[in-house]
Amino acid sequence: MRHNKTINHLGRTSSHRQAMLSNMATSLIMHKRIFTTTAKAKALRKYVEPLVTKSKEDTTHSRREVFAYLQDKAAVTELFSRISEKISTRPGGYTRIIKTGNRLGDNAAMCFIELVDYNENMLKESKKATSKTRRSRKKTTTAKEEAPASLKESKPKVVVESEESTTQESESPAE
């Protein structure tokens, strides 16, 4: 049974795991999107989201707490200046994991992890899907008024050949 086993150790020692998550968090903050395995992305989400929450309050104490995790001044500056502005109204859920399939070498599950407010493709409002029909659309009244009167009155003639090979002309039914 896995009671109270909440941490995924990722097959690493504690110091190696902390260094790896710190580096991955710095890369995520600087590049807004990184490509990694699904297990690492899920561990990174638990590591990064509390740091992003702390960045909402720009105080010296919160900057020092975040720097203790990230160990990179540029990443801390980016987090507190640009990222905190975009996520100020969001109550949580700052990252998104998009699965991309398996890696060719060892068949490991791969994914993208990204900051939610920085994906322009997802932020664009999608156009409403209009139903397409095969039937031709009815002409508007303005198109009928513009058509010459001679075209309105003339009806096409349909030529029908009978068995006796005599040609008969008949008018097509009115539309």
N, C-alpha and C positions, 0 to 999 in steps of 0.2 A: 504494500500500500504506500501511496505517496503523500501521507499526511504532512502538512507544513513544508513541503518541498516546492517553494514558489520560485526559486532562482534557477534559471537554466545556466549551468556552469560552462556550457559551450566547449567542454573538453580542455579547459585551460585552468591554470592556477589563478588564485584571486588577484594577484598583482598584474598578471598578464591580461586578465579579463577587464580589469579597471582601466588599464592603459589602452586596450583596444577600443572599449566603449568611449573613452574620452576622445580618442583620435577620430572615431566614426562620428561622434556628436559634433566635433569641430568641423569635419567635412560636410556634414549635413547642414550646419548653420551657414557655412561659407558658400556652398554650391546649391543649396535648397533642394537637392535631389541626389541620392546615391544609389548605386546598384550593388546589392549584397544578397546573402542567403536569407531565407525567410526566418530561420531561427535567430540569426544575428539581428535582423530588423525588429523582431518582436522584443528582444532584449534591449535594443537601442531605444525603442519607443518608451519603455519604462524608465529609461535613463534620461531621455531628453525632455519629456513633457513636464516633469517638475521644474526643470531649469527654465523652460519657456514661461511657466507660470510665475516663477520668481522674477522674471524680467519685466513683468507688468508694473512692478513697483521699483522705480529707478532710485535706489538709495545706495549709499556706499556699502552698507552691510550686505544687501542682496547682490551687488556686484562682486563682493569678495567671496560670498558663498558660491556663486556660479563659477568664478575663477578657480576655486579650489577643485571643481570637477573638470573644467575644460583645459586649464593650464595654457591658454592662448589669449593674449590681449586683443588681437584682431577679431577673434570669434566673439569675445565678450562685448566688444564695441559694436559689432554687427548685430548681435542679439538685442542689446539694449537700445540701439538707435533705430534701426530699420524694422526689424522683425516685431518688436514690441508694439510699434505703432499699428501694424496691420492686424495683430491678434488681440488688440486691447478690448474689443467687444466680444470676442469669442470665449465662451465659458469653459472650453476644454476641447480635446480632440484635435491637437495641432498637427498631427502627422497622419499620413495615409500610406498604407501598404498596398501595392499593386503587384500581384503575382504574375510572373512572366514565363514560367515553365521550368524545366530542369536543365542543369548544366550538362554539357556533353561529356566531360571527363569523368565525373563521379556521380552523375545523376542527382546532384543536390538541388533542392527546390530553391529557385532564385526569384528575386522580386526587386522592385523599386520601393524605396521609402522616401517620402517627400513631405515638405511643409505644405499644408493644405492651401493656404492663401497665396501661394506662389505658382500654381499651375494654371497658366492662362487658358489652356484648352478646356479644363473643367469649369473655369469661371465664366466662359462665354455662355450666354443664354442660347439654348438650342431652339432652332426654328420649329414651329408647330408643323407636324407632318400633315400635309394636305393629301386627301385621298385622291388618287388619280383614277380616272375612268377611261374607258376606251371609246366611249361615245363622244361625238363631236359636241362642242358646247353650242348652246343656242345663241343665235345672233342677237345683238342688242338692238334696241329700237333705233338708235342713231345710225347703225349700219344699214338698216332697211330704208331709212329716209334718204340716205346718200346714194343708194343704188338707183340707176336710171329706170324710168318707168317702162321702157321697152323690155328690160330684162325681167321685170316683175310679171308682165303680162304673158310673155312667151313661155310655153310649156314644152318640155322636151318630148320629142316623138320617139316611140319605141317601135322597132321593126321586129315583127314576129314572122318566122317562116313556118308555113304549115306543111303537112305531108305532101301536098300536091305541088310544092315549090312555088306557090304564089305568095307574093309579099302583101302583107296587110299592115296597115299603119293604125296604131291606136294611141290614144293619149294616155300618159301616165297618170295615176291617181294623184289628186291634189295633196299637197303636203300639209 
